[in-house]
Amino acid sequence: MDKSKVIAAYRRGFITVRECGQILGVEEMQLKRLLQQEENKQSYPPQSQPIGS
């Protein structure tokens, strides 16, 4: 299963953080890092600003 889909299911409340970790096969610290990475991916790329304004 795609890790981003599992993380999205966790964020929407469909599964618990423990279930999320079990599905992905990672421990708590790894899961926290994955959640942070996914959050950072969603905030990038930054909004482009027109040049000269």
Biotite code that builds the C-alpha atoms (Angstrom):
import biotite.structure as struc

atoms = struc.array([
    struc.Atom([0.000, 0.000, 0.000], chain_id="A", res_id=1, res_name="MET", atom_name="CA", element="C"),
    struc.Atom([1.201, 3.529, -0.796], chain_id="A", res_id=2, res_name="ASP", atom_name="CA", element="C"),
    struc.Atom([2.591, 5.180, 2.346], chain_id="A", res_id=3, res_name="LYS", atom_name="CA", element="C"),
    struc.Atom([1.043, 8.551, 1.547], chain_id="A", res_id=4, res_name="SER", atom_name="CA", element="C"),
    struc.Atom([-2.405, 6.935, 1.380], chain_id="A", res_id=5, res_name="LYS", atom_name="CA", element="C"),
    struc.Atom([-1.857, 5.266, 4.764], chain_id="A", res_id=6, res_name="VAL", atom_name="CA", element="C"),
    struc.Atom([-0.735, 8.566, 6.286], chain_id="A", res_id=7, res_name="ILE", atom_name="CA", element="C"),
    struc.Atom([-3.716, 10.349, 4.743], chain_id="A", res_id=8, res_name="ALA", atom_name="CA", element="C"),
    struc.Atom([-6.039, 7.735, 6.279], chain_id="A", res_id=9, res_name="ALA", atom_name="CA", element="C"),
    struc.Atom([-4.426, 8.371, 9.670], chain_id="A", res_id=10, res_name="TYR", atom_name="CA", element="C"),
    struc.Atom([-4.782, 12.148, 9.320], chain_id="A", res_id=11, res_name="ARG", atom_name="CA", element="C"),
    struc.Atom([-8.450, 11.780, 8.387], chain_id="A", res_id=12, res_name="ARG", atom_name="CA", element="C"),
    struc.Atom([-9.030, 9.643, 11.462], chain_id="A", res_id=13, res_name="GLY", atom_name="CA", element="C"),
    struc.Atom([-9.788, 6.375, 9.680], chain_id="A", res_id=14, res_name="PHE", atom_name="CA", element="C"),
    struc.Atom([-6.950, 4.547, 11.447], chain_id="A", res_id=15, res_name="ILE", atom_name="CA", element="C"),
    struc.Atom([-4.977, 5.112, 14.645], chain_id="A", res_id=16, res_name="THR", atom_name="CA", element="C"),
    struc.Atom([-1.331, 6.128, 14.765], chain_id="A", res_id=17, res_name="VAL", atom_name="CA", element="C"),
    struc.Atom([-0.526, 2.624, 15.992], chain_id="A", res_id=18, res_name="ARG", atom_name="CA", element="C"),
    struc.Atom([-2.348, 1.035, 13.034], chain_id="A", res_id=19, res_name="GLU", atom_name="CA", element="C"),
    struc.Atom([-0.590, 3.442, 10.685], chain_id="A", res_id=20, res_name="CYS", atom_name="CA", element="C"),
    struc.Atom([2.787, 2.335, 12.003], chain_id="A", res_id=21, res_name="GLY", atom_name="CA", element="C"),
    struc.Atom([1.838, -1.331, 11.774], chain_id="A", res_id=22, res_name="GLN", atom_name="CA", element="C"),
    struc.Atom([0.678, -1.014, 8.173], chain_id="A", res_id=23, res_name="ILE", atom_name="CA", element="C"),
    struc.Atom([3.854, 0.819, 7.195], chain_id="A", res_id=24, res_name="LEU", atom_name="CA", element="C"),
    struc.Atom([6.017, -1.530, 9.242], chain_id="A", res_id=25, res_name="GLY", atom_name="CA", element="C"),
    struc.Atom([7.821, 1.232, 11.114], chain_id="A", res_id=26, res_name="VAL", atom_name="CA", element="C"),
    struc.Atom([8.450, 2.089, 14.744], chain_id="A", res_id=27, res_name="GLU", atom_name="CA", element="C"),
    struc.Atom([7.196, 5.206, 16.504], chain_id="A", res_id=28, res_name="GLU", atom_name="CA", element="C"),
    struc.Atom([10.234, 7.413, 15.857], chain_id="A", res_id=29, res_name="MET", atom_name="CA", element="C"),
    struc.Atom([10.357, 6.448, 12.176], chain_id="A", res_id=30, res_name="GLN", atom_name="CA", element="C"),
    struc.Atom([6.635, 7.115, 11.882], chain_id="A", res_id=31, res_name="LEU", atom_name="CA", element="C"),
    struc.Atom([6.996, 10.587, 13.371], chain_id="A", res_id=32, res_name="LYS", atom_name="CA", element="C"),
    struc.Atom([9.684, 11.372, 10.793], chain_id="A", res_id=33, res_name="ARG", atom_name="CA", element="C"),
    struc.Atom([7.508, 10.037, 7.962], chain_id="A", res_id=34, res_name="LEU", atom_name="CA", element="C"),
    struc.Atom([4.565, 12.131, 9.124], chain_id="A", res_id=35, res_name="LEU", atom_name="CA", element="C"),
    struc.Atom([6.768, 15.218, 9.210], chain_id="A", res_id=36, res_name="GLN", atom_name="CA", element="C"),
    struc.Atom([8.164, 14.485, 5.735], chain_id="A", res_id=37, res_name="GLN", atom_name="CA", element="C"),
    struc.Atom([4.670, 14.039, 4.302], chain_id="A", res_id=38, res_name="GLU", atom_name="CA", element="C"),
    struc.Atom([3.559, 17.310, 5.900], chain_id="A", res_id=39, res_name="GLU", atom_name="CA", element="C"),
    struc.Atom([6.547, 19.102, 4.381], chain_id="A", res_id=40, res_name="ASN", atom_name="CA", element="C"),
    struc.Atom([5.812, 17.616, 0.941], chain_id="A", res_id=41, res_name="LYS", atom_name="CA", element="C"),
    struc.Atom([2.289, 19.016, 1.024], chain_id="A", res_id=42, res_name="GLN", atom_name="CA", element="C"),
    struc.Atom([3.521, 22.532, 1.788], chain_id="A", res_id=43, res_name="SER", atom_name="CA", element="C"),
    struc.Atom([5.991, 22.529, -1.142], chain_id="A", res_id=44, res_name="TYR", atom_name="CA", element="C"),
    struc.Atom([6.503, 23.815, -3.783], chain_id="A", res_id=45, res_name="PRO", atom_name="CA", element="C"),
    struc.Atom([6.037, 27.308, -2.424], chain_id="A", res_id=46, res_name="PRO", atom_name="CA", element="C"),
    struc.Atom([3.583, 29.552, -4.169], chain_id="A", res_id=47, res_name="GLN", atom_name="CA", element="C"),
    struc.Atom([5.315, 31.270, -7.064], chain_id="A", res_id=48, res_name="SER", atom_name="CA", element="C"),
    struc.Atom([5.339, 35.041, -6.982], chain_id="A", res_id=49, res_name="GLN", atom_name="CA", element="C"),
    struc.Atom([5.301, 37.099, -10.145], chain_id="A", res_id=50, res_name="PRO", atom_name="CA", element="C"),
    struc.Atom([8.619, 38.769, -10.834], chain_id="A", res_id=51, res_name="ILE", atom_name="CA", element="C"),
    struc.Atom([8.682, 42.547, -10.455], chain_id="A", res_id=52, res_name="GLY", atom_name="CA", element="C"),
    struc.Atom([5.745, 42.931, -8.126], chain_id="A", res_id=53, res_name="SER", atom_name="CA", element="C"),
])
